[in-house]
Amino acid sequence: MRVALICRDKPDHLHIRQENRPAHLAYLAETGVVEMAGPFLNEAGQMTGSLLVLNVETLSQAQDWAANDPYAKAGLFESVMVSEWKKVVG
């Protein structure tokens, strides 16, 4: 199943994102469930959140994956929405 994660950063936490980016990218590569991912940007081009699409067996697996993301462990996110997602186009 595909699951979308929509993560919004806490205000003024860009430094947390930057400090933890190498660990976050390594986690994406090591776990092997991320089909696509990228940051949300504000008008100044600064990263303010993340959109990820995971390919997992269960919604619970996606929730566990999200909780173990180094960004989440570092306290970067103000909110994380985890929702089953259906690819229709692309």
C-alpha positions as a Markdown table, in Angstrom:
| # | Residue | x | y | z |
|---|---|---|---|---|
| 1 | Met | 0.0 | 0.0 | 0.0 |
| 2 | Arg | 1.1 | 3.6 | -0.6 |
| 3 | Val | 1.0 | 6.0 | 2.3 |
| 4 | Ala | 1.5 | 9.8 | 2.1 |
| 5 | Leu | 3.2 | 11.6 | 5.0 |
| 6 | Ile | 2.7 | 15.4 | 5.1 |
| 7 | Cys | 5.0 | 16.9 | 7.7 |
| 8 | Arg | 5.0 | 20.5 | 8.7 |
| 9 | Asp | 8.1 | 22.0 | 10.4 |
| 10 | Lys | 7.8 | 23.9 | 13.7 |
| 11 | Pro | 8.4 | 27.7 | 13.1 |
| 12 | Asp | 12.1 | 28.7 | 13.2 |
| 13 | His | 13.3 | 25.1 | 13.1 |
| 14 | Leu | 15.3 | 25.3 | 9.9 |
| 15 | His | 18.5 | 24.7 | 11.8 |
| 16 | Ile | 17.1 | 21.4 | 13.2 |
| 17 | Arg | 16.3 | 20.3 | 9.6 |
| 18 | Gln | 19.8 | 21.2 | 8.4 |
| 19 | Glu | 21.6 | 19.6 | 11.3 |
| 20 | Asn | 19.6 | 16.3 | 10.9 |
| 21 | Arg | 19.4 | 16.2 | 7.1 |
| 22 | Pro | 22.3 | 13.7 | 6.6 |
| 23 | Ala | 20.7 | 11.2 | 9.1 |
| 24 | His | 17.3 | 11.7 | 7.5 |
| 25 | Leu | 18.6 | 11.0 | 4.0 |
| 26 | Ala | 20.5 | 8.0 | 5.2 |
| 27 | Tyr | 17.3 | 6.7 | 6.9 |
| 28 | Leu | 15.3 | 7.1 | 3.6 |
| 29 | Ala | 18.0 | 5.1 | 1.8 |
| 30 | Glu | 18.4 | 2.4 | 4.4 |
| 31 | Thr | 14.8 | 1.6 | 5.0 |
| 32 | Gly | 14.0 | 1.2 | 1.3 |
| 33 | Val | 10.3 | 2.1 | 1.5 |
| 34 | Val | 10.3 | 5.6 | 0.2 |
| 35 | Glu | 9.1 | 6.0 | -3.4 |
| 36 | Met | 9.4 | 9.7 | -3.5 |
| 37 | Ala | 10.1 | 12.6 | -1.1 |
| 38 | Gly | 10.9 | 16.2 | -1.0 |
| 39 | Pro | 10.5 | 19.4 | 1.0 |
| 40 | Phe | 7.8 | 22.0 | 1.0 |
| 41 | Leu | 9.2 | 25.5 | 0.4 |
| 42 | Asn | 8.1 | 29.0 | 1.5 |
| 43 | Glu | 8.2 | 32.1 | -0.7 |
| 44 | Ala | 11.9 | 32.6 | 0.1 |
| 45 | Gly | 12.7 | 29.0 | -1.0 |
| 46 | Gln | 13.4 | 27.8 | 2.6 |
| 47 | Met | 12.3 | 24.3 | 3.5 |
| 48 | Thr | 9.2 | 24.3 | 5.8 |
| 49 | Gly | 8.0 | 20.7 | 5.7 |
| 50 | Ser | 8.2 | 17.4 | 3.8 |
| 51 | Leu | 6.0 | 15.2 | 1.6 |
| 52 | Leu | 6.9 | 11.5 | 1.4 |
| 53 | Val | 5.2 | 8.6 | -0.3 |
| 54 | Leu | 6.0 | 5.3 | 1.3 |
| 55 | Asn | 5.3 | 1.8 | -0.1 |
| 56 | Val | 4.5 | -0.3 | 3.0 |
| 57 | Glu | 2.4 | -3.3 | 4.1 |
| 58 | Thr | 0.3 | -1.5 | 6.7 |
| 59 | Leu | -0.6 | 1.9 | 7.9 |
| 60 | Ser | 0.9 | 1.0 | 11.3 |
| 61 | Gln | 4.3 | 0.3 | 9.5 |
| 62 | Ala | 4.1 | 3.8 | 8.0 |
| 63 | Gln | 3.3 | 5.4 | 11.4 |
| 64 | Asp | 6.3 | 3.5 | 12.9 |
| 65 | Trp | 8.5 | 4.6 | 10.0 |
| 66 | Ala | 7.5 | 8.3 | 10.6 |
| 67 | Ala | 8.1 | 8.1 | 14.3 |
| 68 | Asn | 11.6 | 6.8 | 13.7 |
| 69 | Asp | 12.6 | 9.3 | 11.1 |
| 70 | Pro | 15.6 | 11.3 | 12.5 |
| 71 | Tyr | 13.7 | 14.6 | 11.7 |
| 72 | Ala | 10.8 | 13.4 | 14.0 |
| 73 | Lys | 13.2 | 12.2 | 16.7 |
| 74 | Ala | 14.9 | 15.7 | 16.6 |
| 75 | Gly | 11.6 | 17.4 | 17.2 |
| 76 | Leu | 11.4 | 19.1 | 13.8 |
| 77 | Phe | 7.8 | 18.6 | 13.0 |
| 78 | Glu | 4.8 | 20.6 | 14.3 |
| 79 | Ser | 2.5 | 18.1 | 12.7 |
| 80 | Val | 2.6 | 14.8 | 10.8 |
| 81 | Met | -0.3 | 13.5 | 8.8 |
| 82 | Val | -0.2 | 9.8 | 7.8 |
| 83 | Ser | -2.8 | 8.7 | 5.2 |
| 84 | Glu | -3.2 | 5.9 | 2.8 |
| 85 | Trp | -2.7 | 7.3 | -0.7 |
| 86 | Lys | -3.8 | 6.0 | -4.1 |
| 87 | Lys | -1.7 | 6.8 | -7.2 |
| 88 | Val | -3.9 | 7.6 | -10.2 |
| 89 | Val | -1.7 | 9.5 | -12.6 |
| 90 | Gly | 2.1 | 9.4 | -13.2 |
